[in-house]
């Protein structure tokens, strides 16, 4: 049976001197244990979703991580630690941030459901290959 963990996280769109709120829904599925999906909704626009490696969020809590389209890191501010998420596409670059405690709490839930290193026990690669090769 597939277990799904979701959380709404308040992120900020970092655009120069402005910081605009972005409602972000994080989703993790036990049947897709290597990935997370983040759906972003800003200023009444349609949600935009990105799927990337769970490992990026986990590693980004302690060091800069990521190559290419997605990067994650933590910075300390007077108001506390914030996780930064940089997303790059043909449309441009987007920089978001969230309270590190919120991201860390959600990541803990995912690792309680599927511990790091046991992902292969929850992912049926043979079924994926059969679906692709049909």
N, C-alpha and C positions, 0 to 999 in steps of 0.2 A: 504494500500500500504506500502511496506517495504522501509524504508530509510536506506541507508548504508553510514557510515562515514569512510573514510580511510585516512591515512596519512603515508608518508614515513618519518621515524625518523632515524637519524644517531646515532647509538649506538656504544659503544666500548666493545669489548670482553676483559675483565680484566683477564689477565693470568700472575700472578706474576708481573714482572717489565714491561711486554709488554702490550700494549693496541692496539688491532687490530680493524679496522673499520668493522662494521657489518651493512648492510642496513636492516632496519626493517620496515615492513609494518604492521601498526595497523589497525584492522578492527572492526567496531561495527555495528550491525544490529538491527534495531528497533524491528524485529520479534523474536530476541533472546536477550532480554534486560539485561539479567543477566551476559552475557559473552562477552569477547573480544578475538580476535584471533591475535596473533603476529606471523608473518612469518619472519624468519631470513635467510639472505643470506650472506655467508662469503667466501671470497677467491674463487669465481667461483663455489662453491659447490652447490648442489641442496638445495632449500629452505627447512627449517625445521619449522613446525608450531606448536604452543602451543595455546590451548584454556583454559582460566581460568576466574575467576570471575572478572567482572568490579570493584567490590567493593575492590578488592586487590589493584588495581592501585589508586583508589580514596583515600582509607585509607592510602596507602603507601606514599602519598604526604605529610603526616603530622606525621606519626609514623611508626615504624617497624610493619609489618603485614605479616601474612602467616604462615601456618603450612604445613609441608610435602613437596610437590613437588615445590611449588612456594612461594617465599617470596619477599617483596618489602619494600624499605626504602629509606630515603633521607639522604645524607651527604653534609656538606658544605665544599667546597674547596676554595682555593685562586681564582680560576677561576669562582666560583659560585656554586650553589646547583646542585647536580646530583642525579638522581633517580637510585637506584641499583635494579636489578632484578636477583634473584637467581633461577635457574631452576635445579631440581634434577631428574635424571632418572636412570635406571639400567646401562646406558652407562657412567654415571658420573655426575659431577656438572659443571654448566656453570654460570659464573657471568658476567652480562652485565651492562652497565650504559649509561645514556642519560642525556642531559640537562633537569633539572627539569621543566624549562619553556616550553620546547617542549611537555613534557608529560602532564603538567597541561593544556596547551592550547587545546590539543586533548581531554582530559577528560572533559573540559568545553563544548566542542561541543557535547559530548555524553550526558551530563546532560541537555543541552538545548533541545536536541531531546527527551530524555526520562528522566525526572527528577527522582532523587533518591526517592524511595518510591512509584513510579507509575509504576514500571516495570510490575506488575501483570496486568495492563490495556492493555499492549502491547503483552502479551504472552498468547496464547491459549493452556492451559494445556490439555483441553479435546481433541483437535485435535492431540496433541502429543501422548496422551494415545491411541486414536483410531489407529494412525499409528503404534504404537508399538504392539498393540494387534491384528492386522490383521492377 
